[in-house]
Amino acid sequence: MWEVDLSYREDYNLVFERLNFKLEKLKASRPLPTSALNKIRESLVLEWTYNSNSIEGNTLNLRETQLVIQEGITIKGKSLREHFEAYNHDKAIDYLYGLVDEKYRLRAIDILSLHGLVLKSIEDDFAGRLRNAGVRISGANFIPPNANKVSDLVDELIDFVNNNPLGLNDIELATVFHHKFVWIHPFFDGNGRTVRLAMNLLLMRKGFPPAIILKNDRKKYYEALNQANNGNYGKLILLITQALERTLNIYLNAMPGADDGFMEIASLVQEPDFGYGQEYISLLARRGKIDAYKEGKNWLTSKEAVLEYMANRKRKR
């Protein structure tokens, strides 16, 4: 039932190695200063809430989201639902942080609790409950399974995650879980926000920071999920590894004396004697070939990352 085509692996082994290297570097640096950790966590929780809600159509901007969840301010012209979506997601992340532990095993009750928090005061009749009727997803290339099968499918998926019969690495396992959960579509509403929370629970229990899928990548995200429905996990793996690399870099840059030399690609290519064009470097970044991450619509990388890729390419030749 949960077969996965692993043909993408050859293209992503170096990416997995790079992310695991960064994770070990982060673990070795702990504990980071408490004040720095608190600032990063507060910033990422805000970004996570804003982007996850925006993907689902919430129109609060980043600053408005901050005012709602940190200061309890009502935003003129925004719906009550949008306010609850911001407030609820923030509380769901609090709940998630309480679960994070290296020995944690995924449980149905925790998924239902996350969903219950996401939809609290919005859809109370459905909050924390599996759907009992059919649904269709606009723009998707599949029809979710019959409601009678949902409970068993969720249990099977949880067993798959906890037993990991395919021997997937932590990033692959979280990605496959993300896709299969969306395919089951166990709730009437709130599936996307809930699965992005649960996926990060799986990553964070292993020491990773949250992988925050950006609003600007919404189209890519849905296209990647549709490709996964056809057995191609490459695009979804790429999107999640890039999101994870971004937050890993945020933590690593908070380390005392850190200076990774990252800058926007448009500025990097203007450096004297750099020798590579913006279009080419941007393509490498988008394809995950170099150590790079996205801020808004702009890609950032370093001269060292580009030169390392070029050197590896020459060795392969």
Residue pairs with C-beta under 8 A, 6 or more apart in sequence:
1 156
2 156
2 157
2 160
2 166
2 176
2 180
4 166
4 168
4 176
4 233
5 231
5 232
5 233
6 166
8 232
8 233
8 234
8 237
11 234
12 234
12 237
12 238
12 241
12 288
14 312
15 241
15 288
16 169
16 171
16 241
18 245
18 291
19 171
19 241
19 244
19 245
19 248
20 169
22 245
22 248
22 249
22 252
23 206
23 207
23 208
23 248
25 252
26 207
26 248
26 251
26 252
27 207
29 252
29 255
31 37
32 251
32 254
32 255
33 256
36 254
37 254
40 250
40 251
40 254
42 70
43 250
44 209
44 210
44 212
44 247
44 250
45 90
45 93
46 62
46 65
46 66
46 69
46 70
47 62
47 212
48 89
48 93
48 200
48 210
48 212
49 65
49 69
49 86
49 89
49 90
49 93
50 60
50 61
50 62
50 65
50 86
50 215
51 212
51 213
51 214
51 215
52 89
52 192
52 193
52 196
52 197
52 212
52 213
53 60
53 65
53 82
53 85
53 86
53 89
53 193
54 60
54 215
54 218
55 192
55 213
55 215
55 218
55 221
56 85
56 192
56 193
58 82
58 85
58 86
59 78
59 82
60 68
60 75
60 78
60 82
60 83
60 85
60 86
64 75
64 78
65 86
67 73
67 75
68 74
68 75
68 83
68 86
68 87
69 86
69 87
69 90
74 83
75 82
75 83
81 122
84 120
84 121
84 122
85 118
85 122
85 193
88 117
88 118
88 119
88 120
88 121
88 122
89 118
89 193
91 117
91 120
92 114
92 117
92 118
92 193
92 197
93 197
95 113
95 114
95 117
96 114
96 197
96 200
96 201
96 204
99 110
99 201
99 205
100 201
100 204
100 205
101 205
102 205
102 206
102 207
103 205
104 201
104 205
105 162
106 158
106 161
106 162
106 177
106 198
106 201
106 202
107 158
108 154
108 155
108 158
110 198
110 201
111 154
111 158
111 194
111 198
112 128
112 129
112 130
113 128
114 194
114 197
114 198
115 127
115 128
115 187
115 190
115 194
116 127
116 128
117 127
118 127
118 190
118 193
118 194
118 197
119 126
119 127
119 128
119 189
119 190
120 127
122 189
123 188
123 189
123 190
126 187
126 188
126 189
126 190
127 190
129 187
130 147
130 150
130 151
130 154
130 186
130 187
131 147
131 150
131 185
131 186
131 187
131 188
132 147
133 147
133 188
134 143
134 144
134 146
134 147
135 144
135 185
135 188
136 143
136 144
137 144
137 185
139 222
140 222
140 225
140 226
140 229
141 226
141 229
141 230
142 183
142 229
144 183
144 184
144 185
145 153
145 183
145 184
145 185
150 184
150 186
153 184
153 186
154 184
154 186
157 177
157 180
157 181
157 184
160 177
160 180
161 173
161 177
161 202
164 173
168 176
170 202
170 203
170 206
170 208
171 203
171 208
171 237
171 240
171 241
171 244
172 237
173 202
174 199
174 200
174 202
174 203
174 211
174 240
175 199
175 233
175 236
175 237
175 240
176 233
177 195
177 198
177 199
177 202
178 195
178 196
178 199
178 236
178 240
179 225
179 228
179 229
179 233
179 236
181 191
181 195
181 198
181 199
182 191
182 192
182 195
182 225
183 229
185 191
187 194
196 213
199 211
199 240
200 210
200 211
203 209
203 210
203 211
203 244
204 210
208 244
208 247
208 248
209 244
209 247
209 248
209 250
209 251
210 247
211 240
211 243
211 244
211 247
212 243
212 246
212 247
213 221
213 239
213 240
213 243
214 243
214 294
214 296
216 294
216 296
216 297
217 239
217 294
220 235
220 239
221 239
223 235
224 235
224 236
224 238
224 239
225 236
227 233
227 234
227 235
227 236
228 235
228 236
238 287
238 288
241 288
242 288
242 292
242 293
242 294
245 291
245 292
245 293
246 293
246 294
246 295
249 260
249 262
249 293
252 258
252 260
253 260
253 262
260 302
261 302
261 303
261 304
262 293
262 300
262 301
262 302
263 300
263 301
263 302
264 298
264 299
264 300
265 278
265 281
265 282
265 285
265 292
265 298
265 299
265 300
265 301
266 278
266 298
268 274
268 281
268 301
268 302
268 303
268 306
269 276
269 277
269 278
269 281
271 303
274 303
276 306
281 290
281 301
281 306
282 299
284 290
284 292
284 306
284 309
285 292
285 294
285 299
285 301
286 299
289 309
290 301
290 305
290 306
290 308
290 309
291 301
291 302
291 305
291 308
292 299
292 300
292 301
292 305
293 299
293 300
293 301
294 300
